[in-house]
Amino acid sequence: MKDFFLNKKTSRLLLIGIAVLTFLVLLGIAELAVTIVNVLANRLQFEVYTITFVALVGFAVVLSVTTTVVFYIMAKKAQKLIDGLSRVAAGDYSAEIDYRRGDTFTKVYKNFNSMTKELRSVKTLRDDFVNNFSHEIKTPLFSIQGFANLLLEGGLTAEEEQRFLTIISEEAGRLGKLADSTLLLSKLENQQFLGERAALRLDSEITDCIIMLEREWDGKHIEIDSDLTPVRIDGDGAMLRQVWINLLSNAIKFTPEGGKISVSLRREGGSAVVKVTDTGCGIPQEELSKIFEKYYRSASAKETAGNGLGLAICKRICALSGGDISAESRTGGGSTFTVTLPIS
């Protein structure tokens, strides 16, 4: 079959052969029918079997032409699929087949287009990971290599060795977090929806995250003020937890010792609105529009640990949840991040 569809000359010859064969078979059937009518009529009704013969021959011609046309149309439709598969096999995942509703091959074409779309997502996921990760991985790798070489050269005090080993351990941990975050964001960017949704008590989810990070905010003597109205939504709890942890961790990171963080949850119309406000260093106005971009870090964040992916992950999770996230800030005046999610 493959050779037939790929070879147009063979295709034409086979079509002609099928048409001729069909015609001859039907013509033979017509002659047999006429003979039977002739015998039954005892050659007394010449007009009857003559008319019958002509009618059957006409029927044979029409059926042959119809069979040939139908076969030709089906062959062309199959050829479109073969051409598409050939493009995919050659690495072209942009291949798609146009179709109209009610087409015989509609379901086949739709499945083919879904397959190529999924392949494009996988390719994008792979390319993004390789390009972005290779760029961001260089700094911690150079740091690890540099301090490891110093340790190998020897001649260091015990205190210096301990300090260099600590740096190597921290940079290795940073690499691990970078890999996890990059993979998660690449996966989210190629998803059209989150996982299974379930009924969530949003106030309880946020409270759990605050408690989870208690060691961090308590260690900096930060005051946490939470005002959470009980609100239920349908959502992916595991993914939304990434949002609350990222926002709270950032607030803790940029709030100085003895500062304050406020977390509120309100129902506004058909939406749940969460606000996380800190008394940290703030973000310059000209940088607010860029903070949700991948790997972007504002000038005020350069001195703190991070990989610039946390807010990009929050943005994508909120979008997949049917909501949004925004930020308000000014230099030296703290920041407020607002998450809006639909209430089912």
C-alpha positions as CSV (number, residue, x, y, z in Angstrom):
1,M,0.0,0.0,0.0
2,K,2.8,2.4,0.8
3,D,4.4,2.0,-2.6
4,F,1.0,2.5,-4.2
5,F,0.3,5.8,-2.5
6,L,3.8,7.1,-2.8
7,N,4.1,6.3,-6.6
8,K,1.6,8.4,-8.6
9,K,2.2,6.5,-11.8
10,T,1.5,3.2,-10.2
11,S,-1.6,4.8,-8.6
12,R,-3.0,5.9,-12.0
13,L,-2.4,2.5,-13.6
14,L,-4.1,0.7,-10.7
15,L,-7.1,3.0,-10.8
16,I,-7.5,2.3,-14.6
17,G,-7.1,-1.4,-14.0
18,I,-9.7,-1.4,-11.2
19,A,-12.1,0.5,-13.4
20,V,-11.7,-1.8,-16.4
21,L,-12.0,-4.9,-14.2
22,T,-15.1,-3.6,-12.5
23,F,-16.7,-2.8,-15.9
24,L,-15.9,-6.2,-17.3
25,V,-17.3,-8.0,-14.3
26,L,-20.5,-6.0,-14.3
27,L,-20.8,-6.5,-18.1
28,G,-20.5,-10.3,-17.6
29,I,-23.2,-10.1,-15.0
30,A,-25.3,-8.1,-17.4
31,E,-24.8,-10.7,-20.2
32,L,-25.7,-13.5,-17.9
33,A,-28.9,-11.7,-16.8
34,V,-29.8,-11.1,-20.4
35,T,-29.3,-14.8,-21.3
36,I,-31.5,-15.9,-18.5
37,V,-34.2,-13.4,-19.6
38,N,-33.8,-14.7,-23.1
39,V,-34.3,-18.3,-22.1
40,L,-37.3,-17.4,-19.9
41,A,-38.9,-15.4,-22.7
42,N,-38.3,-18.2,-25.3
43,R,-36.9,-15.5,-27.7
44,L,-40.5,-14.2,-28.0
45,Q,-39.9,-10.9,-26.3
46,F,-36.8,-9.6,-28.0
47,E,-37.6,-6.0,-26.9
48,V,-37.7,-6.9,-23.2
49,Y,-34.3,-8.5,-22.9
50,T,-32.8,-6.0,-25.3
51,I,-33.9,-3.2,-23.1
52,T,-32.8,-5.1,-20.0
53,F,-29.4,-5.7,-21.6
54,V,-28.9,-2.0,-22.4
55,A,-30.1,-1.0,-18.9
56,L,-27.7,-3.4,-17.2
57,V,-24.8,-2.2,-19.4
58,G,-25.6,1.4,-18.5
59,F,-25.7,0.4,-14.8
60,A,-22.3,-1.3,-15.2
61,V,-20.8,1.8,-16.7
62,V,-22.2,4.1,-14.0
63,L,-21.1,1.8,-11.2
64,S,-17.6,1.5,-12.7
65,V,-17.2,5.2,-13.0
66,T,-18.6,5.8,-9.5
67,T,-16.2,3.1,-8.1
68,T,-13.3,4.7,-9.8
69,V,-14.1,8.2,-8.7
70,V,-14.7,7.1,-5.0
71,F,-11.5,5.1,-5.0
72,Y,-9.6,8.1,-6.5
73,I,-11.0,10.4,-3.8
74,M,-10.1,8.0,-1.0
75,A,-6.6,7.6,-2.5
76,K,-6.1,11.3,-2.5
77,K,-7.2,11.6,1.1
78,A,-4.9,8.8,2.1
79,Q,-2.1,10.5,0.2
80,K,-2.5,13.6,2.4
81,L,-2.1,11.5,5.5
82,I,0.9,9.7,4.0
83,D,2.5,13.1,3.1
84,G,1.9,14.4,6.6
85,L,3.5,11.3,8.2
86,S,6.5,11.7,5.9
87,R,7.0,15.2,7.0
88,V,6.8,14.2,10.7
89,A,9.2,11.3,10.1
90,A,11.6,13.9,8.6
91,G,11.4,16.0,11.8
92,D,8.9,18.6,10.7
93,Y,6.4,18.7,13.6
94,S,4.6,21.7,12.2
95,A,2.8,19.5,9.7
96,E,-1.0,19.8,9.9
97,I,-3.8,18.5,7.6
98,D,-6.7,20.8,6.7
99,Y,-10.1,19.3,6.7
100,R,-13.8,20.1,6.6
101,R,-16.4,18.9,9.0
102,G,-18.2,15.8,7.7
103,D,-15.1,14.7,5.7
104,T,-14.7,10.9,5.6
105,F,-11.2,11.2,7.1
106,T,-12.1,14.0,9.7
107,K,-11.4,11.9,12.7
108,V,-8.1,10.6,11.3
109,Y,-7.0,14.1,10.4
110,K,-7.9,15.5,13.8
111,N,-5.9,12.8,15.5
112,F,-3.0,13.5,13.2
113,N,-3.1,17.2,14.1
114,S,-3.4,16.4,17.8
115,M,-0.3,14.2,17.5
116,T,1.8,16.8,15.8
117,K,0.7,19.4,18.3
118,E,1.8,17.2,21.1
119,L,5.1,16.5,19.3
120,R,5.7,20.3,19.0
121,S,5.1,20.7,22.7
122,V,7.6,18.0,23.5
123,K,10.2,19.6,21.2
124,T,9.6,23.1,22.6
125,L,9.9,21.7,26.1
126,R,13.2,20.1,25.2
127,D,14.6,23.1,23.4
128,D,13.6,25.5,26.1
129,F,15.2,23.4,28.8
130,V,18.4,23.0,26.9
131,N,18.8,26.6,25.9
132,N,17.7,28.2,29.2
133,F,19.2,25.7,31.5
134,S,22.6,25.7,29.8
135,H,22.7,29.5,30.1
136,E,21.8,29.6,33.8
137,I,23.9,26.6,34.8
138,K,27.2,28.3,34.0
139,T,27.6,30.5,37.1
140,P,27.1,27.9,39.8
141,L,29.2,25.4,37.8
142,F,32.1,27.8,37.5
143,S,31.8,28.6,41.2
144,I,31.9,24.9,42.1
145,Q,34.8,24.2,39.8
146,G,36.8,27.2,41.1
147,F,36.4,26.3,44.8
148,A,37.0,22.6,44.1
149,N,40.3,23.4,42.4
150,L,41.4,25.5,45.4
151,L,40.7,22.6,47.7
152,L,42.6,20.3,45.4
153,E,45.7,22.6,45.5
154,G,45.8,22.4,49.3
155,G,47.6,24.7,51.6
156,L,44.3,26.0,53.1
157,T,43.4,26.4,56.7
158,A,40.6,24.3,58.2
159,E,38.4,27.3,58.3
160,E,38.9,28.1,54.6
161,E,38.3,24.5,53.6
162,Q,35.1,24.5,55.6
163,R,34.0,27.8,54.0
164,F,34.8,26.6,50.5
165,L,33.0,23.3,51.1
166,T,29.9,25.2,52.3
167,I,29.9,27.3,49.1
168,I,30.2,24.2,46.9
169,S,27.3,22.6,48.8
170,E,25.2,25.8,48.4
171,E,25.9,26.1,44.7
172,A,25.1,22.4,44.2
173,G,21.8,23.0,45.9
174,R,21.2,26.0,43.7
175,L,21.7,23.9,40.7
176,G,19.2,21.3,41.9
177,K,16.6,24.0,42.5
178,L,17.3,25.5,39.1
179,A,16.8,22.2,37.4
180,D,13.5,21.6,39.2
181,S,12.2,25.0,38.5
182,T,13.2,25.0,34.8
183,L,11.5,21.6,34.2
184,L,8.4,22.7,36.0
185,L,8.1,25.9,34.1
186,S,8.8,24.3,30.7
187,K,6.1,21.7,31.5
188,L,3.6,24.4,32.5
189,E,4.3,26.4,29.4
190,N,3.4,23.5,27.2
191,Q,0.2,22.6,29.1
192,Q,-3.3,23.9,28.2
193,F,-4.8,23.1,31.6
194,L,-3.7,21.9,35.1
195,G,-4.2,18.5,36.6
196,E,-7.3,17.2,38.3
197,R,-9.2,20.0,40.0
198,A,-10.8,19.5,43.4
199,A,-12.7,21.6,46.0
200,L,-10.2,23.6,48.0
201,R,-10.5,25.6,51.2
202,L,-8.2,28.4,50.0
203,D,-7.8,30.0,53.4
204,S,-6.7,26.6,54.9
205,E,-4.2,26.1,52.0
206,I,-2.6,29.5,52.6
207,T,-2.5,29.0,56.4
208,D,-0.7,25.7,55.9
209,C,2.0,27.4,53.7
210,I,2.5,30.2,56.3
211,I,3.0,27.5,59.0
212,M,5.4,25.6,56.6
213,L,7.6,28.6,56.3
214,E,7.5,29.6,60.0
215,R,11.2,28.8,60.6
216,E,12.2,31.3,57.9
217,W,10.0,34.3,59.0
218,D,10.4,33.6,62.7
219,G,14.2,33.4,62.2
220,K,14.1,37.0,60.9
221,H,11.7,38.1,63.6
222,I,9.2,39.0,60.9
223,E,5.6,39.7,62.0
224,I,3.0,37.8,59.9
225,D,-0.5,39.4,59.8
226,S,-3.1,37.1,58.1
227,D,-6.7,38.0,57.5
228,L,-8.2,35.1,55.5
229,T,-11.9,34.9,54.7
230,P,-13.1,31.3,54.3
231,V,-13.3,30.7,50.5
232,R,-13.8,27.6,48.5
233,I,-12.6,27.2,44.9
234,D,-12.0,24.3,42.4
235,G,-8.4,24.0,41.6
236,D,-5.2,22.0,41.5
237,G,-4.0,22.3,45.2
238,A,-0.5,21.1,44.6
239,M,0.2,23.7,41.8
240,L,-1.5,26.6,43.7
241,R,0.6,25.7,46.7
242,Q,3.6,26.6,44.5
243,V,2.2,30.1,44.1
244,W,1.6,30.7,47.9
245,I,5.1,29.3,48.8
246,N,6.8,31.4,46.1
247,L,5.1,34.6,47.1
248,L,5.6,34.1,50.8
249,S,9.2,33.0,50.3
250,N,9.9,36.2,48.3
251,A,8.2,38.4,50.9
252,I,10.3,36.8,53.6
253,K,13.5,37.1,51.5
254,F,13.1,40.8,50.8
255,T,11.7,41.9,54.2
256,P,14.4,43.1,56.6
257,E,14.8,41.8,60.2
258,G,11.8,42.9,62.3
259,G,9.7,43.7,59.3
260,K,6.0,42.8,58.6
261,I,4.2,40.7,56.0
262,S,0.4,40.9,55.6
263,V,-1.6,38.1,53.9
264,S,-5.3,38.7,53.0
265,L,-8.0,36.7,51.3
266,R,-11.3,38.2,50.2
267,R,-14.2,37.2,48.0
268,E,-14.9,39.9,45.4
269,G,-17.8,39.1,43.1
270,G,-17.1,35.7,41.5
271,S,-13.4,35.8,42.4
272,A,-11.1,35.0,45.3
273,V,-8.5,37.7,45.8
274,V,-5.3,37.0,47.7
275,K,-2.8,39.8,48.6
276,V,0.7,39.3,50.0
277,T,2.2,42.6,51.1
278,D,5.7,43.1,52.6
279,T,7.8,45.9,53.9
280,G,10.9,45.1,51.9
281,C,13.1,47.0,49.6
282,G,10.4,47.3,46.8
283,I,10.7,47.1,43.1
284,P,11.5,50.1,40.7
285,Q,8.4,51.1,38.6
286,E,10.3,50.5,35.4
287,E,11.0,46.9,36.3
288,L,7.5,45.9,37.4
289,S,6.4,44.9,33.8
290,K,9.4,42.5,33.6
291,I,9.4,40.6,36.9
292,F,7.2,37.8,35.6
293,E,9.5,37.0,32.7
294,K,11.7,33.9,32.9
295,Y,15.1,34.4,34.5
296,Y,14.5,38.1,35.0
297,R,15.8,39.5,38.3
298,S,15.4,43.1,39.3
299,A,18.3,45.2,40.5
300,S,17.1,45.0,44.1
301,A,17.2,41.2,43.9
302,K,20.7,40.8,42.6
303,E,22.2,40.4,46.1
304,T,19.8,37.6,47.1
305,A,19.7,33.9,46.1
306,G,17.3,32.9,43.4
307,N,17.0,31.9,39.7
308,G,14.4,34.3,38.4
309,L,11.8,31.6,37.7
310,G,9.5,31.7,40.8
311,L,7.3,34.5,39.6
312,A,7.2,33.2,36.0
313,I,5.9,29.9,37.5
314,C,3.3,31.7,39.6
315,K,2.1,33.6,36.5
316,R,1.7,30.5,34.4
317,I,-0.1,28.5,37.2
318,C,-2.5,31.4,37.7
319,A,-3.2,31.6,34.0
320,L,-3.9,27.9,33.7
321,S,-6.2,28.2,36.7
322,G,-8.2,30.9,34.9
323,G,-6.9,33.7,37.1
324,D,-4.1,36.3,37.1
325,I,-1.3,37.8,39.2
326,S,-0.1,41.4,39.4
327,A,2.3,43.4,41.4
328,E,2.4,46.9,42.9
329,S,5.5,48.4,44.4
330,R,7.8,51.3,44.8
331,T,11.5,51.5,45.7
332,G,11.9,51.4,49.4
333,G,8.2,51.1,50.0
334,G,7.6,47.3,49.9
335,S,5.6,45.3,47.4
336,T,2.1,43.9,47.1
337,F,1.3,40.8,44.9
338,T,-2.3,40.2,44.1
339,V,-3.6,36.8,42.9
340,T,-7.2,36.6,41.5
341,L,-8.8,33.2,41.0
342,P,-12.3,32.3,39.8
343,I,-14.7,30.8,42.3
344,S,-16.6,27.9,40.8
